[in-house]
Amino acid sequence: MIILPSDQTGTDRTTFGIACGLGAGALWGLVFLAPELVCDFTPLQLAIGRYLAYGIISSWLIAPRWRALVGTLTRRDWLALGWLSLAGNTLYYILLSTAVQNAGIATTSLVIGFLPVAVTIIGSRDRDAVPLTRLVPSLLLCAAGAVCIGWQALGRPAPGDAARELIGFACAIGALVSWTAYAVWNTRALNRLDRMSVHDWNLLTGVVTGAQAVALLPVSAAVDPIRHAAGAWMQFGAVSIAVAVVASILGNALWNRMSRLLPLTMVGQMILFETLFALLYGFLWERRLPVRLEVAAFVLVVASVLTCIAAHRRHTPPPQPAVGEQFA
């Protein structure tokens, strides 16, 4: 727990929040590679593997505090955990994996790159939020960067794969909608549940998400019976555990911490870090350098984040308490 002096609270909250957003983006960007590493498995199997591991690890970590935490949760809190686990984890990852496998990393990154626009527009309606007019330059830069990211993939679909590209693109849009809802409601839930640490909230989300993964096991067995070799399953298990630890445990923890430190209008911009790192990992995976449009996308996305930060610094926040704040 970090206690900040009262005269540095605002600046340190923003700086620390941005650092958490950067870290979350770096870890989440690795998720885009997972479907490529185990491309013989279906998106549903990928989601079940990742979130079973997430649920098991979360249950083990939260076990010593389980009784105390459960006693503080209301029916509304459990419903929120169920909805957020579905929108931000299970459904989102199935749609994302389907999009990557059918339309590729570039196209999926393009669509997901519009997440900041959607979240920021919704966040601008909150009380004491930065007016949307001040965020227009940042949003335009973000949109321009997203278009540059996927321009080549959308402009030159592979011959004979038009239907597959369309399915992937539709799933990417579904993932965009699903995760926008998660980003907004998770931030508001964390602000409402100030009595709970972000780490415990993340682990509780993992427990609920793991339960959803268990419920999907019969569906997966019926749709796609087990037909992989033992070696393939070992690789699948390793990737699932790695993604669960890196993205779901560590990445989500950083994101939840950031969600309490930054306003929703800035939270949206932090999603751009995931897009940047997903592209970077994609270049490394494909062993190539970025082309001009992709370099332009990097510049535009960075400019979008910096412009958003500048807009928030010029915005006069409501009066803060004189005492130091805690980063719970």
C-alpha positions in Angstrom: 0.0 0.0 0.0 1.4 3.4 -1.0 0.4 6.6 0.9 1.1 9.8 -1.0 1.6 13.3 0.4 -1.3 15.6 -0.2 0.6 18.0 -2.3 1.7 15.3 -4.8 -1.4 13.2 -4.9 -2.8 14.4 -8.2 0.5 14.2 -10.1 1.5 10.9 -8.6 -1.9 9.3 -9.2 -1.7 10.1 -12.9 1.9 9.0 -13.3 1.4 5.8 -11.4 -1.9 5.1 -13.2 -0.2 5.6 -16.6 2.6 3.3 -15.6 0.1 0.6 -14.6 -1.8 1.1 -17.9 1.5 0.7 -19.8 2.4 -2.5 -17.9 -1.1 -3.9 -18.5 -0.9 -3.2 -22.2 2.6 -4.9 -22.5 1.2 -8.0 -20.8 -2.1 -8.1 -22.6 -0.5 -7.7 -26.0 0.9 -11.2 -25.6 -2.7 -12.5 -25.8 -2.8 -11.8 -29.5 0.0 -14.3 -30.1 -1.6 -17.2 -28.1 -4.1 -18.2 -30.9 -1.1 -18.4 -33.3 0.9 -20.6 -31.0 -1.8 -23.2 -30.7 -3.7 -22.6 -33.9 -4.9 -26.2 -34.0 -7.3 -25.6 -31.1 -10.6 -23.8 -31.4 -11.3 -20.4 -29.8 -13.6 -22.0 -27.3 -10.9 -24.4 -26.2 -8.4 -21.5 -26.0 -10.8 -19.6 -23.7 -11.5 -22.7 -21.5 -7.8 -23.5 -21.1 -6.9 -20.0 -20.2 -9.7 -19.4 -17.8 -9.5 -22.8 -16.1 -5.9 -21.9 -15.3 -6.9 -18.4 -14.2 -9.6 -19.8 -12.0 -7.4 -22.5 -10.4 -4.6 -20.0 -9.7 -7.0 -17.4 -8.4 -8.7 -19.9 -6.1 -5.3 -21.0 -4.6 -4.2 -17.4 -4.0 -7.4 -16.2 -2.5 -8.1 -19.3 -0.3 -6.6 -17.8 2.9 -9.0 -14.8 2.7 -12.0 -16.4 1.1 -14.3 -16.4 4.1 -13.6 -12.8 5.1 -14.1 -11.6 1.5 -17.3 -13.5 0.8 -18.8 -12.0 3.9 -18.4 -8.5 2.4 -20.0 -9.3 -0.9 -23.6 -8.6 -1.7 -25.9 -10.1 -4.3 -25.2 -7.1 -6.5 -21.5 -7.7 -6.2 -21.8 -11.3 -7.3 -23.9 -10.3 -10.3 -21.3 -7.8 -11.2 -18.5 -10.4 -11.0 -20.5 -12.7 -13.2 -21.3 -10.1 -15.8 -17.7 -8.7 -15.9 -16.2 -12.2 -16.1 -18.3 -13.0 -19.1 -17.9 -9.7 -20.9 -14.3 -9.0 -20.2 -12.9 -12.6 -20.2 -14.9 -15.5 -21.5 -16.9 -14.0 -24.3 -14.2 -11.4 -25.2 -11.5 -14.0 -25.5 -13.6 -16.4 -27.6 -14.4 -13.5 -30.0 -10.8 -12.3 -30.0 -9.3 -15.7 -30.7 -11.8 -16.3 -33.5 -11.0 -12.9 -35.0 -7.2 -13.5 -34.9 -7.5 -17.0 -36.4 -9.8 -15.9 -39.2 -8.8 -12.3 -40.0 -5.2 -12.1 -38.6 -3.5 -10.0 -35.9 -3.5 -6.8 -38.0 -7.2 -6.7 -38.7 -8.1 -7.6 -35.1 -5.7 -5.0 -33.8 -7.4 -2.4 -36.0 -10.8 -3.0 -34.6 -9.7 -3.3 -31.0 -7.8 -0.1 -31.6 -11.1 1.7 -31.5 -11.7 0.7 -27.9 -10.3 4.0 -26.6 -12.7 6.0 -28.7 -15.7 4.1 -27.4 -14.7 4.1 -23.7 -13.6 7.8 -23.8 -16.9 8.9 -25.3 -18.8 7.0 -22.6 -16.5 8.3 -19.9 -17.0 11.9 -21.0 -20.6 11.7 -19.7 -19.4 11.1 -16.1 -19.6 13.9 -13.5 -16.5 16.2 -13.5 -15.1 14.4 -16.6 -13.0 16.3 -19.1 -15.4 17.7 -21.8 -15.5 15.7 -24.9 -14.6 18.7 -27.0 -11.2 18.8 -25.4 -10.6 15.1 -26.2 -11.5 15.4 -29.9 -7.9 15.8 -31.0 -6.9 12.7 -29.0 -9.8 10.7 -30.4 -9.0 11.7 -34.0 -5.4 10.7 -33.6 -6.5 7.4 -32.1 -8.9 6.7 -34.9 -6.2 7.6 -37.5 -3.7 5.3 -35.9 -6.2 2.4 -35.8 -6.9 2.9 -39.5 -3.2 2.8 -40.3 -2.7 -0.3 -38.3 -5.1 -2.4 -40.3 -5.2 -0.7 -43.7 -3.2 -3.3 -45.5 -5.0 -6.2 -44.0 -8.4 -4.8 -44.8 -7.4 -3.5 -48.2 -5.8 -6.7 -49.5 -7.7 -9.8 -48.2 -6.3 -13.1 -49.3 -7.9 -14.6 -52.4 -10.7 -17.0 -51.7 -10.8 -16.1 -48.0 -13.4 -13.3 -48.2 -15.9 -15.2 -46.0 -13.3 -16.1 -43.4 -12.1 -12.5 -43.3 -15.7 -11.3 -42.8 -16.3 -13.7 -40.0 -13.1 -12.6 -38.3 -14.0 -8.9 -38.7 -17.4 -9.5 -37.3 -16.0 -11.3 -34.3 -13.5 -8.4 -33.8 -16.4 -6.0 -33.6 -18.1 -8.2 -31.1 -15.0 -8.3 -29.0 -14.9 -4.5 -29.2 -18.4 -4.2 -27.9 -17.9 -6.8 -25.2 -14.7 -5.3 -23.8 -16.0 -1.7 -24.0 -18.8 -2.7 -21.7 -16.3 -4.5 -19.4 -13.9 -1.5 -19.2 -16.7 0.9 -18.3 -18.5 -1.2 -15.7 -15.4 -2.6 -14.2 -14.1 0.9 -13.5 -17.4 1.9 -11.9 -17.6 -1.3 -9.9 -14.1 -0.7 -8.5 -14.9 2.9 -7.6 -18.1 1.7 -5.8 -16.2 -1.1 -3.9 -13.5 1.0 -2.4 -13.5 -1.3 0.6 -11.9 -4.1 -1.5 -8.4 -4.2 -2.9 -7.9 -4.4 -6.7 -5.9 -7.6 -6.2 -8.8 -9.3 -4.4 -11.3 -8.1 -7.0 -9.1 -9.6 -9.7 -8.8 -12.9 -7.9 -12.6 -13.1 -7.3 -13.1 -12.3 -11.0 -10.8 -15.2 -11.7 -12.8 -17.6 -9.5 -16.0 -16.7 -11.3 -14.4 -16.9 -14.7 -13.0 -20.3 -13.9 -16.5 -21.5 -13.0 -17.7 -20.3 -16.4 -14.9 -22.2 -18.1 -16.0 -25.4 -16.3 -19.6 -24.8 -17.5 -18.3 -24.6 -21.0 -16.4 -28.0 -20.9 -19.5 -30.1 -22.0 -20.2 -27.6 -24.8 -16.6 -27.8 -26.1 -16.6 -31.6 -25.9 -19.8 -31.8 -27.9 -18.7 -29.3 -30.6 -15.1 -30.5 -31.0 -14.2 -33.9 -29.5 -10.7 -34.4 -28.2 -8.5 -35.4 -31.2 -5.1 -33.8 -30.5 -1.9 -35.7 -29.7 -0.4 -35.6 -26.3 2.4 -33.2 -27.3 -0.2 -30.7 -28.7 -2.1 -30.8 -25.4 1.1 -30.2 -23.4 1.8 -27.1 -25.5 -1.8 -26.0 -25.1 -1.6 -26.4 -21.4 1.7 -24.4 -21.2 0.3 -21.6 -23.3 -2.9 -21.5 -21.3 -1.0 -21.3 -18.0 1.4 -18.7 -19.3 -1.5 -16.5 -20.6 -3.4 -16.9 -17.4 -0.5 -15.8 -15.2 0.9 -13.1 -17.4 -2.3 -11.5 -18.8 -5.1 -12.5 -16.4 -3.3 -12.4 -13.0 -0.6 -9.8 -13.6 -2.1 -7.8 -16.4 -5.6 -7.5 -14.9 -4.1 -6.5 -11.5 -2.3 -3.6 -13.2 -5.4 -2.6 -15.1 -7.6 -2.6 -12.0 -5.1 -0.5 -10.1 -5.0 1.9 -13.0 -8.8 2.0 -13.1 -9.0 3.4 -9.6 -6.3 6.0 -10.3 -7.4 7.5 -13.6 -10.8 8.9 -14.8 -12.7 6.8 -17.3 -11.9 9.3 -20.1 -8.2 8.5 -19.6 -8.7 4.8 -18.9 -9.9 4.5 -22.5 -6.6 5.9 -23.9 -4.6 3.4 -21.8 -6.0 0.5 -24.0 -3.9 1.8 -26.8 -0.8 0.4 -25.1 -2.3 -3.1 -25.7 -2.6 -2.3 -29.4 1.0 -1.0 -29.6 2.5 -4.0 -27.9 0.3 -6.5 -29.9 1.7 -4.9 -33.0 5.2 -5.1 -31.7 4.9 -8.8 -30.8 3.3 -9.4 -34.2 6.3 -7.9 -35.9 8.6 -10.1 -33.8 6.5 -13.2 -34.5 6.5 -12.5 -38.3 10.3 -11.5 -38.2 9.8 -8.3 -40.1 10.1 -4.5 -39.6 7.0 -2.3 -39.7 6.0 -0.7 -43.0 5.4 3.1 -43.3 1.7 2.9 -42.4 2.5 0.9 -39.3 5.2 3.4 -38.3 2.7 6.1 -38.8 0.2 4.2 -36.6 2.8 4.1 -33.8 3.4 7.8 -34.0 -0.4 8.6 -34.1 -1.2 6.3 -31.2 1.6 7.8 -29.0 0.4 11.3 -29.9 -3.1 10.4 -29.0 -2.1 9.3 -25.5 0.1 12.4 -25.0 -2.7 14.7 -26.2 -5.2 13.0 -23.8 -2.8 13.4 -20.9 -2.3 17.1 -21.7 -6.1 17.6 -21.9 -6.6 16.1 -18.4 -3.8 18.2 -16.9 -5.5 21.4 -18.2 -8.8 20.2 -16.7 -9.5 21.6 -13.2 -10.5 18.6 -11.0 -12.9 18.9 -8.1 -11.4 19.8 -4.7 -9.4 17.0 -3.1 -9.3 16.1 0.6 -6.3 17.5 2.5 -5.2 14.1 3.8 -3.0 11.7 1.9 -4.7 9.2 -0.4 -4.1 5.5 -0.4 -3.6 3.3 -3.5 -5.7 0.3 -2.3 
